[in-house]
Amino acid sequence: MINPFKPEIAVITEVVKETSDTTTYTFRFKEEETRETWGFEAGQFNMITVFGIGEAPISISSGPSDTGFFQHTVRHVGNVTNALAKKKPGDVVGIRGAYGTGWPLHHLYGRNLLIVAGGIGLAPLRPVIREVMGQRDRFKEVEVLYGARTPGDMLFVREFPEWSEYVKLRLAVDMVPSGVKWDHKVGVVTTLFSEMSSQPSNTVVLTCGPEIMMKFVVRGLLHMGFSPDRIYVSMERRMHCGVGKCGRCQIGPRFTCKDGPVFAYEELAALPEEVLGGVGR
């Protein structure tokens, strides 16, 4: 980033409605110098400013190798994100970032990879999937388990056919509304464990979603023999100011904005459950 405290102007170039309350925005920095020097790692986040309203931390959902643009997939649940919902191509926002630590891609080369996502938690993992697609020969077996509340709440559905050419994609929903066709699993995402082919040997796990979901994902995988030092979680819901100054992202001795949002589960396992929220054992 050029200045961690100064938002850079970015233009919205495309708006894609994912679900009834979630939208993917494509951005391009206004200044050529910023476009040429700015970069990020999969799993990092930006602070998005809607001028006159405020700013909010949002994970980047495009791939680091995507050039000339970047994307954010946003659930509209607060003042800033609801104001962003009114924006259209050609409008501008402010961007600070990229912040935090990303997924450990350099540890994934030559290994099997298991990605477990729930709801909006697929957005921070989409950059990893895009990197796998662009460098498929660097990874061994790659499996993606994704769960959402209903079929209509699933993100990036239009991309699933292409993803399936590169990874094993398994889907689950909590419920299927009457009249909706669904050919996949019904149940929480952990019900897909009985169907997955991933085994503990030489497999690294990346997971993101509601904290209570990640708790049961981690618990189930540990019970199956997966190693805690090969399980990585994103605590993206704890992000706040981006620079670790406000203290609202603190988890025990760590700050999500600086030390995270991606952590090895082994780093967090010793912390009390009341500190971790839903992710503790």
RALINJO-V544205 format. One record per residue. RES is the residue in one letter. SS is DSSP state (a for helix, b for strand, c for the rest). PHI is phi in whole degrees, 0 to 359 (* if undefined). OMEGA is omega in whole degrees, -180 to 180 (999 if undefined). Layout:
res:RES ss:SS phi:PHI omega:OMEGA
res:RES ss:SS phi:PHI omega:OMEGA
This chain:
res:M ss:c phi:* omega:-178
res:I ss:c phi:281 omega:178
res:N ss:c phi:218 omega:-174
res:P ss:c phi:293 omega:-177
res:F ss:c phi:252 omega:-176
res:K ss:c phi:248 omega:177
res:P ss:c phi:292 omega:173
res:E ss:b phi:267 omega:-178
res:I ss:b phi:284 omega:177
res:A ss:b phi:232 omega:-179
res:V ss:b phi:259 omega:174
res:I ss:b phi:283 omega:-179
res:T ss:b phi:253 omega:180
res:E ss:b phi:205 omega:178
res:V ss:b phi:231 omega:-179
res:V ss:b phi:237 omega:178
res:K ss:b phi:283 omega:180
res:E ss:c phi:270 omega:179
res:T ss:c phi:220 omega:-179
res:S ss:c phi:296 omega:-177
res:D ss:c phi:231 omega:-176
res:T ss:b phi:224 omega:-175
res:T ss:b phi:225 omega:173
res:T ss:b phi:257 omega:180
res:Y ss:b phi:249 omega:172
res:T ss:b phi:257 omega:-177
res:F ss:b phi:239 omega:173
res:R ss:b phi:219 omega:179
res:F ss:b phi:296 omega:-178
res:K ss:c phi:291 omega:-177
res:E ss:c phi:273 omega:-179
res:E ss:a phi:298 omega:-180
res:E ss:a phi:300 omega:179
res:T ss:a phi:295 omega:179
res:R ss:a phi:300 omega:-175
res:E ss:a phi:281 omega:-174
res:T ss:a phi:256 omega:-174
res:W ss:c phi:279 omega:176
res:G ss:c phi:203 omega:-179
res:F ss:c phi:202 omega:174
res:E ss:c phi:252 omega:176
res:A ss:c phi:302 omega:-179
res:G ss:c phi:105 omega:177
res:Q ss:c phi:281 omega:-178
res:F ss:b phi:223 omega:174
res:N ss:b phi:243 omega:166
res:M ss:b phi:265 omega:179
res:I ss:b phi:260 omega:179
res:T ss:b phi:257 omega:167
res:V ss:b phi:260 omega:-171
res:F ss:c phi:301 omega:-178
res:G ss:c phi:89 omega:-179
res:I ss:c phi:242 omega:-178
res:G ss:b phi:152 omega:180
res:E ss:b phi:225 omega:-178
res:A ss:b phi:215 omega:177
res:P ss:b phi:279 omega:-179
res:I ss:b phi:224 omega:178
res:S ss:b phi:295 omega:177
res:I ss:b phi:279 omega:-175
res:S ss:c phi:249 omega:174
res:S ss:c phi:267 omega:-178
res:G ss:c phi:270 omega:178
res:P ss:c phi:302 omega:-179
res:S ss:c phi:275 omega:175
res:D ss:c phi:292 omega:-174
res:T ss:c phi:250 omega:175
res:G ss:c phi:85 omega:-179
res:F ss:c phi:202 omega:171
res:F ss:b phi:212 omega:-174
res:Q ss:b phi:230 omega:171
res:H ss:b phi:229 omega:175
res:T ss:b phi:253 omega:-165
res:V ss:b phi:240 omega:170
res:R ss:b phi:268 omega:-174
res:H ss:c phi:272 omega:-174
res:V ss:c phi:228 omega:-178
res:G ss:c phi:215 omega:-176
res:N ss:a phi:300 omega:-176
res:V ss:a phi:291 omega:-177
res:T ss:a phi:290 omega:176
res:N ss:a phi:289 omega:175
res:A ss:a phi:292 omega:178
res:L ss:a phi:296 omega:-180
res:A ss:c phi:298 omega:-179
res:K ss:c phi:271 omega:-178
res:K ss:c phi:281 omega:-179
res:K ss:c phi:224 omega:178
res:P ss:c phi:306 omega:-177
res:G ss:c phi:102 omega:176
res:D ss:c phi:285 omega:-178
res:V ss:b phi:240 omega:173
res:V ss:b phi:224 omega:172
res:G ss:b phi:257 omega:180
res:I ss:b phi:233 omega:168
res:R ss:b phi:247 omega:179
res:G ss:b phi:141 omega:9
res:A ss:b phi:273 omega:-176
res:Y ss:b phi:242 omega:170
res:G ss:c phi:83 omega:178
res:T ss:b phi:262 omega:-178
res:G ss:c phi:257 omega:174
res:W ss:c phi:294 omega:-173
res:P ss:c phi:281 omega:-175
res:L ss:a phi:303 omega:-178
res:H ss:a phi:293 omega:176
res:H ss:a phi:272 omega:-175
res:L ss:a phi:267 omega:-178
res:Y ss:c phi:299 omega:179
res:G ss:c phi:79 omega:-179
res:R ss:c phi:240 omega:168
res:N ss:b phi:281 omega:-176
res:L ss:b phi:229 omega:175
res:L ss:b phi:242 omega:179
res:I ss:b phi:250 omega:179
res:V ss:b phi:235 omega:-175
res:A ss:b phi:228 omega:176
res:G ss:b phi:228 omega:176
res:G ss:a phi:58 omega:-179
res:I ss:a phi:294 omega:179
res:G ss:a phi:296 omega:176
res:L ss:a phi:288 omega:-176
res:A ss:a phi:301 omega:178
res:P ss:a phi:290 omega:180
res:L ss:a phi:264 omega:177
res:R ss:a phi:303 omega:176
res:P ss:a phi:302 omega:178
res:V ss:a phi:293 omega:179
res:I ss:a phi:299 omega:179
res:R ss:a phi:294 omega:177
res:E ss:a phi:292 omega:176
res:V ss:a phi:300 omega:-179
res:M ss:a phi:297 omega:-178
res:G ss:a phi:278 omega:-178
res:Q ss:c phi:224 omega:-170
res:R ss:a phi:303 omega:-177
res:D ss:a phi:289 omega:-180
res:R ss:a phi:277 omega:-176
res:F ss:c phi:243 omega:174
res:K ss:c phi:273 omega:-180
res:E ss:c phi:289 omega:179
res:V ss:b phi:233 omega:-178
res:E ss:b phi:231 omega:180
res:V ss:b phi:239 omega:173
res:L ss:b phi:251 omega:-176
res:Y ss:b phi:228 omega:178
res:G ss:b phi:235 omega:176
res:A ss:b phi:215 omega:-177
res:R ss:c phi:292 omega:178
res:T ss:c phi:221 omega:176
res:P ss:a phi:304 omega:180
res:G ss:a phi:288 omega:180
res:D ss:a phi:262 omega:-179
res:M ss:c phi:281 omega:179
res:L ss:c phi:269 omega:169
res:F ss:c phi:59 omega:-177
res:V ss:a phi:303 omega:-179
res:R ss:a phi:297 omega:-178
res:E ss:a phi:266 omega:-175
res:F ss:a phi:304 omega:180
res:P ss:a phi:301 omega:179
res:E ss:a phi:290 omega:178
res:W ss:a phi:303 omega:-175
res:S ss:c phi:295 omega:176
res:E ss:c phi:284 omega:-175
res:Y ss:c phi:243 omega:-176
res:V ss:c phi:225 omega:171
res:K ss:b phi:276 omega:-176
res:L ss:b phi:250 omega:178
res:R ss:b phi:238 omega:-171
res:L ss:b phi:237 omega:176
res:A ss:b phi:212 omega:174
res:V ss:b phi:229 omega:180
res:D ss:c phi:292 omega:-178
res:M ss:c phi:206 omega:178
res:V ss:c phi:241 omega:180
res:P ss:c phi:299 omega:180
res:S ss:c phi:303 omega:178
res:G ss:c phi:88 omega:-180
res:V ss:c phi:263 omega:179
res:K ss:c phi:280 omega:-180
res:W ss:c phi:211 omega:-175
res:D ss:c phi:254 omega:-176
res:H ss:c phi:242 omega:-175
res:K ss:b phi:290 omega:170
res:V ss:b phi:247 omega:-177
res:G ss:c phi:148 omega:178
res:V ss:c phi:292 omega:-171
res:V ss:a phi:298 omega:-179
res:T ss:a phi:291 omega:176
res:T ss:a phi:293 omega:177
res:L ss:a phi:283 omega:180
res:F ss:a phi:300 omega:-178
res:S ss:a phi:289 omega:-179
res:E ss:c phi:257 omega:-172
res:M ss:c phi:288 omega:179
res:S ss:c phi:263 omega:-178
res:S ss:c phi:298 omega:179
res:Q ss:c phi:237 omega:-176
res:P ss:c phi:301 omega:-175
res:S ss:c phi:296 omega:174
res:N ss:c phi:58 omega:-180
res:T ss:b phi:246 omega:173
res:V ss:b phi:253 omega:-177
res:V ss:b phi:249 omega:172
res:L ss:b phi:240 omega:-179
res:T ss:b phi:221 omega:178
res:C ss:b phi:207 omega:180
res:G ss:c phi:165 omega:175
res:P ss:c phi:305 omega:-175
res:E ss:a phi:298 omega:179
res:I ss:a phi:292 omega:176
res:M ss:a phi:295 omega:-178
res:M ss:a phi:297 omega:177
res:K ss:a phi:302 omega:-177
res:F ss:a phi:283 omega:173
res:V ss:a phi:298 omega:-179
res:V ss:a phi:296 omega:-180
res:R ss:a phi:301 omega:-179
res:G ss:a phi:294 omega:-179
res:L ss:a phi:290 omega:177
res:L ss:a phi:298 omega:179
res:H ss:a phi:298 omega:-180
res:M ss:c phi:278 omega:177
res:G ss:c phi:105 omega:177
res:F ss:c phi:289 omega:-175
res:S ss:c phi:277 omega:-179
res:P ss:a phi:298 omega:179
res:D ss:a phi:277 omega:176
res:R ss:a phi:244 omega:176
res:I ss:b phi:247 omega:-180
res:Y ss:b phi:243 omega:-180
res:V ss:b phi:239 omega:173
res:S ss:b phi:253 omega:177
res:M ss:c phi:265 omega:-172
res:E ss:a phi:299 omega:-179
res:R ss:a phi:290 omega:179
res:R ss:a phi:269 omega:-177
res:M ss:c phi:296 omega:180
res:H ss:c phi:218 omega:-173
res:C ss:c phi:273 omega:179
res:G ss:c phi:97 omega:-175
res:V ss:c phi:237 omega:176
res:G ss:c phi:71 omega:-178
res:K ss:c phi:265 omega:-175
res:C ss:c phi:278 omega:178
res:G ss:c phi:81 omega:-176
res:R ss:c phi:283 omega:179
res:C ss:c phi:261 omega:-172
res:Q ss:b phi:291 omega:173
res:I ss:b phi:236 omega:-174
res:G ss:c phi:59 omega:180
res:P ss:c phi:274 omega:-174
res:R ss:b phi:249 omega:178
res:F ss:b phi:243 omega:-176
res:T ss:a phi:301 omega:-176
res:C ss:a phi:294 omega:-177
res:K ss:a phi:252 omega:-177
res:D ss:a phi:275 omega:179
res:G ss:c phi:239 omega:10
res:P ss:b phi:283 omega:-180
res:V ss:b phi:271 omega:177
res:F ss:b phi:231 omega:165
res:A ss:b phi:290 omega:-178
res:Y ss:a phi:303 omega:179
res:E ss:a phi:303 omega:179
res:E ss:a phi:293 omega:-173
res:L ss:a phi:259 omega:-169
res:A ss:c phi:300 omega:-176
res:A ss:c phi:278 omega:-178
res:L ss:c phi:283 omega:179
res:P ss:c phi:300 omega:-177
res:E ss:a phi:297 omega:180
res:E ss:a phi:293 omega:175
res:V ss:a phi:280 omega:-177
res:L ss:a phi:282 omega:-173
res:G ss:a phi:76 omega:-174
res:G ss:a phi:283 omega:-171
res:V ss:a phi:273 omega:-177
res:G ss:c phi:295 omega:-179
res:R ss:c phi:292 omega:999
